Amino acid sequence: MLIYSPTQGIQLSSVEILPSALPLDATDKFSSAVLPYIRQLLEPSSSSSPEIAAALERATLARDRKLEKQHEWLLELVEEKRVGLGGEKRSRAVVLGAG
């Protein structure tokens, strides 16, 4: 579901197929695929494969409250949108969960 307003952008975005609604087999496969990445995030010094570390590095958008060099172009889009909305600052929230 997506609720969009031309003046305020995306207000609500949700995915209606949650892992709890998937068959057990698909959940097991997804968990097996994502677990090495989660372990690397939790224990960066662990002995995971260099491919996982490289993939996470490429997927990192921001570090220490600053956009990574390859993603700095996103800041221009945010500033354009802010100016288009009268420069007002809005609160943002991300909520993740299942169940």
C-alpha positions as CSV (number, residue, x, y, z in Angstrom):
1,M,0.0,0.0,0.0
2,L,1.3,3.5,-0.8
3,I,-0.3,6.8,0.2
4,Y,1.1,9.7,-1.8
5,S,0.4,13.4,-1.8
6,P,1.9,15.6,-4.6
7,T,2.7,18.3,-2.0
8,Q,4.0,16.2,0.8
9,G,5.4,13.1,-1.0
10,I,5.1,9.6,0.3
11,Q,3.1,9.5,3.6
12,L,2.7,5.8,4.1
13,S,4.3,2.8,2.4
14,S,3.8,-0.7,3.5
15,V,4.4,-4.2,2.3
16,E,1.5,-6.5,2.9
17,I,3.3,-9.8,2.5
18,L,5.1,-10.3,5.7
19,P,7.6,-13.2,6.4
20,S,5.0,-14.7,8.8
21,A,2.6,-15.1,5.8
22,L,5.2,-17.0,3.7
23,P,5.5,-20.7,3.7
24,L,8.0,-22.2,6.1
25,D,10.4,-23.3,3.3
26,A,10.6,-19.7,1.8
27,T,11.2,-18.3,5.3
28,D,14.0,-20.8,5.9
29,K,15.6,-20.0,2.6
30,F,15.4,-16.2,3.1
31,S,16.8,-16.5,6.6
32,S,19.7,-18.7,5.4
33,A,20.4,-16.1,2.7
34,V,20.3,-13.0,4.9
35,L,21.9,-14.4,8.1
36,P,25.6,-14.1,6.9
37,Y,25.0,-10.4,6.2
38,I,23.4,-9.8,9.6
39,R,26.3,-11.6,11.3
40,Q,28.8,-9.4,9.4
41,L,26.9,-6.3,10.5
42,L,26.9,-7.5,14.2
43,E,30.5,-8.7,14.2
44,P,32.5,-6.9,11.5
45,S,35.7,-8.7,12.5
46,S,34.1,-12.1,12.0
47,S,35.5,-14.5,9.4
48,S,32.8,-13.9,6.8
49,S,33.6,-13.9,3.1
50,P,35.1,-10.9,1.5
51,E,32.1,-10.9,-0.9
52,I,29.7,-10.2,1.9
53,A,31.8,-7.4,3.4
54,A,32.1,-5.8,-0.1
55,A,28.3,-6.1,-0.7
56,L,27.6,-4.4,2.6
57,E,30.1,-1.7,1.8
58,R,28.4,-1.0,-1.5
59,A,25.0,-1.0,0.1
60,T,26.0,1.5,2.8
61,L,24.3,4.9,2.0
62,A,25.6,6.9,5.0
63,R,28.3,6.7,7.6
64,D,28.7,8.9,10.6
65,R,25.7,11.0,9.6
66,K,27.2,11.8,6.2
67,L,26.3,10.3,2.8
68,E,28.9,8.1,1.2
69,K,30.7,9.7,-1.8
70,Q,28.8,7.6,-4.4
71,H,25.4,8.6,-2.9
72,E,26.0,12.4,-2.4
73,W,23.7,13.1,-5.4
74,L,20.8,12.1,-3.2
75,L,21.3,15.2,-1.1
76,E,20.5,17.4,-4.1
77,L,17.2,15.6,-4.5
78,V,16.3,16.1,-0.9
79,E,17.2,19.8,-0.9
80,E,15.1,20.3,-4.1
81,K,12.2,18.6,-2.5
82,R,12.6,20.7,0.7
83,V,12.7,23.9,-1.2
84,G,9.7,22.8,-3.2
85,L,7.8,22.3,0.0
86,G,8.6,25.8,1.4
87,G,11.8,24.7,3.2
88,E,9.9,23.3,6.2
89,K,11.5,20.5,8.1
90,R,9.4,17.5,8.7
91,S,9.8,14.6,11.1
92,R,10.7,11.2,9.7
93,A,10.2,7.8,11.1
94,V,11.0,4.3,10.0
95,V,9.2,1.4,11.7
96,L,10.1,-2.2,10.9
97,G,8.5,-5.2,12.3
98,A,6.4,-8.2,11.7
99,G,3.6,-10.1,13.5
